[in-house]
Amino acid sequence: MTRSRAQDPNVCGVTAAIAVIDGKWKTVLLWLLESGPQRPGELRRKLPGLSEKVLTQALREMAEDGLVHREVHDVLPLKTVYSLTGFGRDLATALAPLSDWGHRRLEQLAAARSAT
């Protein structure tokens, strides 16, 4: 899905929302930032399969979409901290029921596997 679909006024609202969180890492970054502001290094340590380039790109896109706030502290070395905006917290709240549904589905799949 292209990022431009997130801005198309003639698209379904669900499609516009999914365009904003599309990708392998954005939902988990949103989830991690729910617990409070984080530095990029902290996020990378929590997600060992995530490269610095992909992390930077995802956070940049999330900032452009108004989900995260990037704060740079003028100290040496530079200290950058990311946090959720109010809009990002709204999205996290909206995604909570979907997360609950996903956990129930995983439990159902596990139960079906153990029954066979």
C-alpha positions as CSV (number, residue, x, y, z in Angstrom):
1,M,0.0,0.0,0.0
2,T,1.4,3.4,-0.8
3,R,1.7,6.2,1.7
4,S,-0.3,8.5,-0.6
5,R,-3.4,6.3,0.2
6,A,-3.2,7.6,3.8
7,Q,-4.0,11.1,2.4
8,D,-6.6,10.3,-0.2
9,P,-9.9,11.7,1.0
10,N,-11.8,9.2,-1.3
11,V,-10.5,6.1,0.4
12,C,-12.0,4.0,3.2
13,G,-11.0,5.2,6.7
14,V,-9.7,1.8,7.6
15,T,-7.4,1.8,4.5
16,A,-6.2,5.3,5.4
17,A,-5.4,4.1,9.0
18,I,-3.6,0.9,7.8
19,A,-1.5,3.0,5.4
20,V,-0.2,4.9,8.4
21,I,0.8,1.8,10.3
22,D,1.8,-0.3,7.3
23,G,5.1,-2.2,7.5
24,K,6.8,-4.7,9.7
25,W,7.9,-2.4,12.6
26,K,5.5,0.5,13.0
27,T,2.9,-1.2,15.2
28,V,5.5,-2.6,17.5
29,L,7.2,0.8,17.7
30,L,3.9,2.4,18.5
31,W,3.4,-0.3,21.2
32,L,6.9,0.3,22.7
33,L,6.4,4.1,22.7
34,E,3.1,3.7,24.7
35,S,5.3,3.0,27.8
36,G,6.9,6.4,27.5
37,P,9.7,8.4,25.6
38,Q,12.5,6.3,24.2
39,R,15.8,6.9,22.6
40,P,16.5,5.2,19.2
41,G,19.2,3.0,20.8
42,E,16.7,1.7,23.4
43,L,14.2,0.9,20.7
44,R,16.9,-1.0,18.7
45,R,17.9,-3.1,21.7
46,K,14.3,-4.1,22.2
47,L,14.0,-5.1,18.6
48,P,17.2,-6.9,17.6
49,G,16.1,-7.6,14.0
50,L,15.5,-3.9,13.3
51,S,18.4,-2.1,11.5
52,E,19.2,1.5,12.2
53,K,18.3,2.6,8.7
54,V,14.8,1.0,8.9
55,L,14.2,2.3,12.4
56,T,15.1,5.9,11.3
57,Q,12.9,5.6,8.2
58,A,9.9,4.2,10.2
59,L,10.3,6.9,12.9
60,R,10.6,9.6,10.3
61,E,7.4,8.4,8.6
62,M,5.6,8.2,11.9
63,A,6.7,11.7,12.7
64,E,5.5,13.0,9.3
65,D,2.1,11.3,10.0
66,G,1.8,13.0,13.4
67,L,2.1,9.8,15.5
68,V,5.5,10.5,17.2
69,H,7.3,13.6,18.4
70,R,11.1,13.8,17.8
71,E,12.9,15.9,20.4
72,V,16.6,16.6,20.0
73,H,18.5,17.7,23.1
74,D,21.5,20.0,22.3
75,V,24.1,18.1,24.2
76,L,27.2,16.3,23.0
77,P,26.7,13.7,21.8
78,L,23.3,14.7,20.5
79,K,20.4,13.0,22.4
80,T,17.3,12.3,20.4
81,V,14.1,11.1,22.1
82,Y,10.9,9.9,20.5
83,S,7.5,9.9,22.2
84,L,3.9,9.5,21.1
85,T,1.9,12.5,20.2
86,G,-1.8,12.8,21.3
87,F,-2.7,11.6,17.8
88,G,-0.3,8.6,18.2
89,R,-1.9,7.8,21.6
90,D,-5.4,8.0,20.0
91,L,-4.2,5.4,17.4
92,A,-2.8,3.1,20.0
93,T,-6.1,3.3,21.9
94,A,-8.0,2.5,18.6
95,L,-5.7,-0.5,18.0
96,A,-6.1,-2.0,21.4
97,P,-9.3,-4.0,20.6
98,L,-7.6,-5.3,17.4
99,S,-4.7,-6.4,19.6
100,D,-7.1,-8.2,21.9
101,W,-8.7,-9.9,19.0
102,G,-5.3,-11.0,17.7
103,H,-4.4,-12.5,21.1
104,R,-7.7,-14.4,21.1
105,R,-7.0,-15.7,17.6
106,L,-3.5,-16.9,18.6
107,E,-5.0,-18.7,21.6
108,Q,-7.6,-20.3,19.3
109,L,-4.9,-21.5,16.9
110,A,-2.8,-22.9,19.8
111,A,-5.8,-24.8,21.1
112,A,-6.6,-26.2,17.7
113,R,-2.9,-27.4,17.3
114,S,-2.9,-29.1,20.7
115,A,-6.2,-30.8,19.9
116,T,-4.7,-32.6,16.9
